[in-house]
């Protein structure tokens, strides 16, 4: 762990916000396995070349994201797959789009594994009486499914998705809604996330959060306006930091 601004960790947090994807678990292995499963299924179903799938899916994703911009539905695998089928020349094929989406998420969840000591860390936070919330992008249904799958549904007081907020992070809405729901007693809010723009810059500029960046393979540490107040590589480090802050406060 690196405390880049140690003076910001002299006070017990009044609330802690957590990102989900690539913060509580590594996103890429699950995503890559899920994409591979869908790719193989589409190729097998339509007897097309792998390159044709890759090109169509890439174009579909780009079109949906350009059209929907920074909204929850811009991440929709269902919309990507529907548009992919249309690009291939098969029309919307609603039943197949639904089937392929289920293949994606079923494979994704079976390959998603929490980082070590996430639950132990959340137990520490709960025992300290600190309110918690998830602030995450994407649609509510799949994010709820992830939380239930991980067995984390009883660990958080609130969950705010970009579907509920109307905007992805770093837009102020998700952060503001979290605080409106939590009603923390003070203004010392910790934000734990991996993305230097969405989580770190967004949390600091929107609600004045003390920012902790979860860093692992594939994550670049923020610099300048995206520089975090602390860098953690393991959740065991966050547990030790919280314990130190609590002990210094006489708790």
Secondary structure as the mmCIF struct_conf table of DSSP 4:
data_model
#
loop_
_struct_conf.conf_type_id
_struct_conf.id
_struct_conf.beg_label_comp_id
_struct_conf.beg_label_asym_id
_struct_conf.beg_label_seq_id
_struct_conf.end_label_comp_id
_struct_conf.end_label_asym_id
_struct_conf.end_label_seq_id
STRN STRN1 UNK A 2 UNK A 3
TURN_TY1_P TURN_TY1_P1 UNK A 4 UNK A 5
HELX_RH_3T_P HELX_RH_3T_P1 UNK A 6 UNK A 9
BEND BEND1 UNK A 10 UNK A 11
BEND BEND2 UNK A 14 UNK A 14
STRN STRN2 UNK A 15 UNK A 18
STRN STRN3 UNK A 21 UNK A 21
TURN_TY1_P TURN_TY1_P2 UNK A 22 UNK A 24
STRN STRN4 UNK A 25 UNK A 25
HELX_RH_AL_P HELX_RH_AL_P1 UNK A 27 UNK A 46
TURN_TY1_P TURN_TY1_P3 UNK A 47 UNK A 47
HELX_RH_AL_P HELX_RH_AL_P2 UNK A 50 UNK A 68
BEND BEND3 UNK A 70 UNK A 71
HELX_RH_3T_P HELX_RH_3T_P2 UNK A 72 UNK A 75
HELX_RH_AL_P HELX_RH_AL_P3 UNK A 77 UNK A 88
TURN_TY1_P TURN_TY1_P4 UNK A 89 UNK A 89
BEND BEND4 UNK A 90 UNK A 90
HELX_RH_AL_P HELX_RH_AL_P4 UNK A 94 UNK A 110
TURN_TY1_P TURN_TY1_P5 UNK A 111 UNK A 111
STRN STRN5 UNK A 114 UNK A 114
HELX_LH_PP_P HELX_LH_PP_P1 UNK A 115 UNK A 115
TURN_TY1_P TURN_TY1_P6 UNK A 116 UNK A 117
HELX_RH_AL_P HELX_RH_AL_P5 UNK A 118 UNK A 127
TURN_TY1_P TURN_TY1_P7 UNK A 128 UNK A 129
STRN STRN6 UNK A 131 UNK A 136
BEND BEND5 UNK A 138 UNK A 138
HELX_RH_AL_P HELX_RH_AL_P6 UNK A 140 UNK A 150
TURN_TY1_P TURN_TY1_P8 UNK A 151 UNK A 151
TURN_TY1_P TURN_TY1_P9 UNK A 153 UNK A 155
BEND BEND6 UNK A 157 UNK A 157
STRN STRN7 UNK A 158 UNK A 161
HELX_RH_AL_P HELX_RH_AL_P7 UNK A 162 UNK A 165
BEND BEND7 UNK A 166 UNK A 167
TURN_TY1_P TURN_TY1_P10 UNK A 169 UNK A 170
BEND BEND8 UNK A 171 UNK A 171
HELX_RH_AL_P HELX_RH_AL_P8 UNK A 172 UNK A 182
BEND BEND9 UNK A 185 UNK A 187
STRN STRN8 UNK A 189 UNK A 193
BEND BEND10 UNK A 194 UNK A 194
HELX_RH_PI_P HELX_RH_PI_P1 UNK A 196 UNK A 201
HELX_RH_AL_P HELX_RH_AL_P9 UNK A 202 UNK A 207
STRN STRN9 UNK A 210 UNK A 214
TURN_TY1_P TURN_TY1_P11 UNK A 217 UNK A 218
HELX_LH_PP_P HELX_LH_PP_P2 UNK A 220 UNK A 222
HELX_RH_3T_P HELX_RH_3T_P3 UNK A 224 UNK A 226
BEND BEND11 UNK A 229 UNK A 229
STRN STRN10 UNK A 230 UNK A 232
BEND BEND12 UNK A 233 UNK A 234
HELX_RH_AL_P HELX_RH_AL_P10 UNK A 235 UNK A 248
TURN_TY1_P TURN_TY1_P12 UNK A 249 UNK A 250
#
